[in-house]
Amino acid sequence: MILVHTPNPKEVSAYLELFRAALPERHFTSLEQAELADVRHLVAWGLPDGLLARLPRLESLFALGAGVDKLLSRPDLPPGLPVYRLLDGGMAAQMTEYIRYGVLGYQRNMDIYRRQQAAGQWRMLAPRLPADVSVGILGLGEIGAAAARALVHDGYRVSGWSRSPKHLHHVHSLHGESGLDKLLETSDVVACVLPSTPQTRGLLNGEKLSLMRPGAMLINAGRGDLLDQDALLALLGNGHIRCAQLDVFAEEPLPASHPLWRHPAVAVTPHIAAITLRQQAVEQIAAGLRRLAEGGEAEGRVERAQGY
Ligand code: GLV
């Protein structure tokens, strides 16, 4: 029996329909209908407390998202349980659009024109070509690599940073502590799509953000806890960082009184840079369930110690 659970019952129904169509020979069920003692696989996003302890025969857990930080930090997650995450789930294309939108806006000075508009100021700025703008992507997994390829295609100078060295055509790939500093020092736009792991939490602290080029832009579409928001506000305040486009925050929803909401150089979006697309998610997970049934391994297995 395969249990599908999210906090939204309508969404569960939609997923059940897609899973049953993809794997008609398997038994998919909702929490209301499930015989918990028979559940072998769990497909979920947002688990109710205490549920895992009631699934004695659970063999695997498939997350309906790409970032599994919340799941891995649960004290009730059985230590040996294989956890799988979505590698794409339709998110790489959306994340690419989100980053492209930010980079294009920066290149065409739209943030500055918005501020000029607010001041009723008619002032033309010198044009800048894509080749004059360097973009550094933090995180070169499925999502970061897709964004990097798109930006190369658009004509930007692209570098990327990842834990282990990566080789991507026309992307200057950096890794390690010194690689991170180099990326921050040389990028006009820094776009972060890193997961939240013990290694990345707090990575973009005041010291690192100060390494960014004067007049640079920061995009964060990874996780909120990677970034020191106060340090960012200080660097926006003194003009060192020109603007920011933020989709994720230390606390979500971003509290109504938070200064980021009203900062003229900050664009805030409510964690929508990439939303799991059901059909794509079901395709990856159904393929994974099929492979596990054949005695193989499913895609997207999370290395617990690494956090993704
Ligand atoms: C969304 O933020 C995800 O990790 O899927």
Boltz pocket constraint, residues with backbone or C-beta under 6 A from the ligand:
constraints:
  - pocket:
      binder: B
      contacts: [[A, 64], [A, 65], [A, 66], [A, 67], [A, 68], [A, 222], [A, 274], [A, 276]]
      max_distance: 6.0
